[in-house]
Amino acid sequence: MQIQLNRRGRQAPPPFITGPSTSNQRIESFWSQMRKQSTDYWICLFSAIEETGDYTGDFVDKHISQFCFMGLIQDELDNVLQVWNDHKIRASSVVFQVEGLE
């Protein structure tokens, strides 16, 4: 895409936006909750295994780790997602309505 835009004499917009982040509190809150509820445990566990030398990161280590832990980690992530999706959101004074729907 970049090549096509440059061939036509137009500059492609940057793939990111710089500046203050004033409207991402929800996603930052989600990442914080996820980290506290589940991923901190796994990060600490895998760091400890690596520090003791029991994990070298080779092909066998990676596949054994995936086989042993992937299902457990996925279940925890699914649980965090479900808790997040079920939490109550305060009422908004702004009502959005899609045109054409009754």
N, C-alpha and C positions, 0 to 999 in steps of 0.2 A: 504494500500500500504506500509506504514511504517513497518507494522508487517511482510509482505512478504519479503521485502528487508532485514530486520534484521534477519529473519530466514535463509536467504541464505548467511549471513555473510557480506552483503554489507550495507554500511551506505547510507541512502537517502540524496539527496542534500537538503540544507536548502530551505524553501519556499520563501525566500526573498534574495535580494542581498544587501550587505552593501558597503559603499564607496561613493565617490562623484557622484552626479548626473549631468552629463554633457550633456546628450542628451534628456532631458525631457522638454525643453523650450516650445515646442508646447502645451503639455498637461497642463503645469503650466499656460501658457497664456490663454488657454481655461477656466480653473477653475477660473482665475482672472476675465475674462470677464463675465462669468456666475454669479459670485458673485456680481459684480458691476451692472449688468443689471437686475437681478431679485431676486436672493436668499437673498440678504441683507435685502430687504424690508420684506420678509416673516419671516426671522429670527428675525428681530426687532419686528415685529407685534406679533409673537407668544411669544416672551420673555416678551413683555409688558402685554399681556393677562395673562400670567402665574404669573407675578409679582403682578398684581392687585388681584389675587386670583380667577379670573373668570375661570381658567382652572386648574383642579387638576390632570388630567392624568388618571382618572378612565375610565372604559369601555365606559360609555356613552359619556364622553368628547371626547375621541379618535374617536368614530364613528361619532359623530356630526361634528367634525372638518374635518374628511375625506369626509363626505357627502358635506359639505359646501365649502371646499377649494381644494379638490383634482383636480377637473376639471380645476379650475383657474390656479393652480400651474403647472399642466401638460401642459396647453396651453402656459404658459410663457416659460417653459423649451423647448417645441417644437420650439417656436419662436427663442430662443437663439441658439438652434441647427441649425436651418435653416440659421440664419445670419452667424454663424460660417462656415457652409458648403459652403455658397455662397461667402465668402470673397476671394479676389484674393491672390494667392500665388506667390511669386516672382519666376522667372525662375531659374532653376538649371543648373549648368554647367555639371552635371553628368546626363547622359541619361540612364535610366533603360529600358531594353527591354526583355520581356519574350521570350525564345527560342520557335520556332514553330509558333509564331504569325507574321503575315505580316502587 
